């Protein structure tokens, strides 16, 4: 009997009626190798636990009415839609129609959340049924999950009757929560295939990268990624900066960036970053610590905004920088293609808008070409991984990545050279 901690915190949206739509099921699909292996090794039953979103957690079962409801009356952030999609992707994995698959592969969803001191008359492991996989409701409905509660860990052990805990949620192993830390003190615990792959690939790249090593960084905030920027400067041969992060660097140097988003109050940090980059790269500083000089701009921040290509010297006071420009993309694509190790964290533009996803799409294409030529490539960060997966779905003949990480904060921590305490907590890693 296996208790499996997955990371099913997938992007999901709700319409006006409360019907849900999973925007990207990458994390669900990423759990399949571990699930399939456990089944093939004869696991009688797998109980999956996970969280979804940031619900307004409550103390006890008596407080359930305080949880947020959707217009259709269903509970917001329920794992039920994830359970339904898992059924579909498992059927696909085994090459069957989902309706036929459900006839012989039985699964069960537990609607009532688990709280400390919840008790089942008969533990799931001892129940007289034929369920192969069962899923408990969103762990974060209980406040005790984020409190690393001894009582909740004991409850999970009693409710499930599990013999072995498998940690396969890479995206949560940097957090000291009940299902990542305290649970490992209650039963034998090991890492799943997804966790093993993510950690070993990222660790190998940063410990012994094959040269040239190119780092591509985007996103909005320098402050959130400072340790990783410093690590890249230390290890990489070239660092490419895009996204709103690049705007902040350019504004520091006095460039006119119009109405573009920047992170204020970072002058001292930027000065320190550039001083370290100058010491590392020397006379080639501007050729190896790359900032865009042309952009995709618009007069408004909107999906329907008209894109204009513009050099930095041409930017007007009412312009918004929403993407890197074609010249910068073409040049950096060559840098990426010549690399043997590539790490990408952060889209280089407002990639959720089709008109301003060009820069990120060119990064994805260049990384894929390099990977097909033997490079090791890692895509990390929630938005970046989602973009890469969607791009790969749309370009299956072009896409090639060594690892698209399921972890956001965990990937950042590991890339920054930090130890993941919850990984260290596993008695058998």
N, C-alpha and C positions, 0 to 999 in steps of 0.2 A: 504494500500500500504506500503510495508516493504522495507527498505534499509538495507541489510544484509552485514556486513563486515566479510568475511571469510578469513582464511589464507590458500590460495592455492599455497603458495610458495613451490612447490613440486620439488624433484630432477628430472631433465629432461636432456636428452642428445640428440645431433643432429648428424646424420651421415654425410658422405661426400657430400651427395646430398642435405642436409638440412632437411630431414625427421626427425621428433622428436619421442622420446620414453620416456614415463613417467616411471621412474625407481621404484617409490613407490607412490601409490595413497592413502596412509593412511590418509593424511590431508583432502582429498576430502571425503572419507568415513566417517571421524569423524564429518563432518558437517551435515550429513544426519538426525540425530535426531532433530536438530533445524529446518531444512528445512521441514521435514515431519510434525512436530508439527504445524508450521506456516500454512502449507497447510490445515491440518485437522481443524485448528481453523478458516478457511474461508478467509485467506489472498487472496485478489483478484489477487495480483501480488507480486513477490519478485524480487527485483533488487539486484544482488550480485556484490560486489566490492572486489577487492583483488590486490595484486602485485605478481610479479614473477621475481626472480633473481635480478640482479643489472644492468639494462640497462643504456646506456648513455642517460639520460633524456634530454629533450629539453624544450625550453621556451613556444613555441606556436605551433599551428597547422601548421603554415607556415614552421616550421623546421622539419617536419616529415621525410624528406629525409635524415636527419642526423642520424636517428635511424639505428641500425645495421641490415643488411639484411642477410638472409641465401642464400646459393647457388641457391636454387630454387626460390628465389625472395620474399619469405615470410618474415615477420618481426620476428626477433629473440626476444624471451621472450614474444611473444604474448600469451594471455590467451586462444586463440582458442583451442589448444589441451586439456586444462583443461576443457573447456566448453564441448568438445566432450566426454571426459571421465566422466564428471558429468552426462551427458545424459545416458551413459551406466550404471553407478552405480545406478542411480535413477530407471531405468528400472528393474535392478536386485533387488533393494529394494522393488519394487512393484510386483515382481514375473512375469515380462513380457519380451518377446523378445523385443530387443531395437527397431527394425523396427516397430513392432506393437505399442509399447509405443509412438513412435513419431507421430503416426497417430492421437492420441487423447490428448497427453500432449505436448502442443506447447511451445518451448523455442526459445529464440532469442539472438544472440551475436552481440554486437555493435562493429564494426570493427574500427571505428574512435575513437582515444583516447579523453578523456575529459581534457580540459585545463581551467584555469580561464577565465571567460567571455564567454565560450562556452554557447550557448543558443539553446534550442530546441523550435521550433514553437509551438509544443504541447508536454507538459511534458509526460513522459512515463506513468504516472498514468492515464492520461486522453486520451491516445491513444485508438482508436477504433479497438482493436485487441483481440485475445484470448490467448495471451502469458501468461503462468503461471509463468515462470522464465525468467528473462533477465540478461545478464552479460555484464558489461562494460569492456572495454579493460584495460590492465595493468595500474594501477594508477601511477606507477613510470615512465611511459613514460613522465609524466609532472614533471618538477622540483618542481612545487608547492606542490606536495604531501609531500615531505620530509621537506618542509619549514613551515609546519603547517599553511597553507595559509587560511586566512579568505575568500578570493575571490574564491578559489577552493571549499571550503565548501559550500559557497552560490551557486556556480554553480551546485554542486551535488544535492542540494536541489531543484533548479529550474529544472534541467534536469529530475530528477526522479519524483518530486512531492510527495515524500514519506511523510507518516504520522508518521512513527516510525522508529528509528534507532536501529538495533540489533547488538551489538558487540559480535561476536563469534570467533574472531581471537586471541586466547590466545598467539600465537607466536609473536604478534605485540603490545600487550598492554603495553609493557615497553618503547615504542617509542612515542615521541610527534610529530606525523605526522597528516596531515589533516584528514585522515580517522580513526584516533584513538583518537584524542583530539578535534580539532576545530569543527568537525562535531557534537560532542555531545552538543555544545553550540547552535546549530541551530535547533534542534528538540528533542522531547522526546526520551530518550535513555535507553535501558535496556541491560542486559547481556543475551547471548544465553546459551543453555544447555551445550555446550562444554566448554565455558569459566567458567561457574558456577562449573562444575565438576572438572576441572583442579585446579582452585583456592581453592575450598573447600577441596579437597582431600590433596593437598600439604600443605595447611595451617594447617589442622587437624593433619597431621603426625608430623609436626615440633612443633606444640604447645603442643600436648599431645600424644607422641608416646608410643605404648605399648612395653614393654621390653621383650626380648632383641631387641635392635635397631642396625641393621648392615648397614653400608654405604659402597658401593663399588664405587671406583673412578678410572677412567682411563683417556684416552686421552693423549694429548701431553704436555700442558702447565700448570704449577703450578700457574703462575701469573694470568691466566685467571680465575682461580677457587679458589683463596686464601680465599675470604670471606666464600665460601661454605665449604672449608676444615676446617676452624676454627669453623664454625657452627656444622659440623659433629663431630669434636673433643669434642665440648661442649655438644652435645646431644646424640651421639651414644655410644653404648657399645663396638663396634668393628668397625675399619676403615680398609678396604682392599684396597691397592693401586696396580694398574697395569698399563699397557700401557707404553708409553714413559715417563710419569710422574714418574713411579717407577725407570726408568733408572737414572733420575736426582737425586733422593734420594740416590740411590746406589753409584753413582759417587761421591756424597758429602761425603760418608763414605770411599772413596778410593777404591771402587771395580773396577776391570777391566771389562769394558763393551764393549770392542772392538770398532767397528764402529757405535755402536747404537746411535740413536737420543737422545739428551739431550737438556735441556733448560739451557743455560749458564747464569751466573750472578745471580743465585738464592741462593747463599750460606747463606746470612743473613736471607732470608725468610725461608729457610729450617730449619736453627738453631732455629728460633722463633717457627715454627710449631712444631718441635720435643720437644722443651721445654714445650710448652702448652700440648702436648700429654703426656709427662712424668708427669706433674703435675696432669693431669686427671686420667691416668691409673696407675701411681705409679710403683710398682714392676712388674706389668703385662704389662708394656709398649710394649715389643716386641711380646707379645701374643695377644695384642689387637690393635696395630697399625702395620698391617701386610704388609711386603714387600716380594716379591718373592725371592726365593733362587735357583730356577731352571727355565729354559726357553725353548721355542721353538726358535731355531736360524737357520740362513742360511748364506751362503756366499755372497748373493746378495739380494737386495730388489726387488722381482719380483714375479708375480703370480705363475710362474712355479718353483720357488726356492724349493730345497729339504729341508724339515724340519728335524732338528736333536734335540733331547732332550739332555739338557746339564745343569749340575749344574754350579752355578756362578763361582766356583773355576776352572772350566774346560774351560771357555771362552777363545778364542784365539783373537789375535789382529785384525784379519780380519773378525770376526764374527759380524753379526747383530742380535740383540735381536728383534724378531718380534711377540712374544707371551709369556705369562706366561707358565710355564712348567706343566706337568701332576701332579707331586706331590703337587705343590702349588694349582692347581685347585681342586684336590681331597680333600685337607685339608680345603680350604676355602668353598668348597661346603657344607661340614658338618657344618661350622659356619653359613652359610646362611640358611640352612635347619632348624636350631634350633632357628632362629629369629622369632619374632612376627611382626616386622616392618623392611622393607628393602627399601633402596633407592639406585638406580644404575644410575650413571652418568659417561659415558665414557667407551668405549670398552676397554678391558684389553690387547688387542693385535691388530695387523694390520688385523682386521676382514674382510676387503674387499678382502683379499686373503684367499681362502678356506683352504689352508694348515696351516694358522695361525689364524683361527677363532675358534679353539678348546676351548681356555680359555673363550672366550666370550659366546660360546655355552653352556659351563658347568655352567657359571654364570646364563644364562637364564633358564636352566633346573633346577638348584637348587632353584632359585627364584620361579619358577612355582610350584615345589613340596611344598615349604613352603606356598605359597599362597593357594594351594589346602587344606592345613592343617590349614587354618585360618589366616595366616599372611596378613598384608596390605603391598602391594608392589607398588613402583612407579619407572618407568623407564623414565628418563628425559634426554634431550639433543638430537639434531638433528640426529647425526650419531648413537647414542645408540638406540633411538626410532626406527629408520629405521632398524637397525640390529634386534631388538627384534621383530618387525613386520614381517620381512622376516623369522626369525626363527620360529615364531608362525605359519606362513603360511605353512612352511615345516613340522612342528610338531604339527598339530592341536590337537592331542590327549594328548599331553604333556603340551602345553602352557596354562598358567594361570597367568595373571597379573591384579592387581587392577586398575592400570592406566598406560598406555603408553602415555606420554605427547607429544602433538604436538608442544610444545614450546621449543626453544633452549635457547636464551638469556633470555626470560621471565621466563622460569623454573629455570634457574640459579639464577636470581634475587630473585624470590620468595623463593627458597630453601636457599638462603643466608640471608633470613630474611628481605629483603628490601620490601618496599611498592611499588606497581605498580601504578604510578601516573595516567596512562590512565584508569585504573580500577576505581580509586577514582573519575575520571572525570564523570563517569556515574551517572546521577541524581538518577536512580533507579537501584541499583546493584543486 
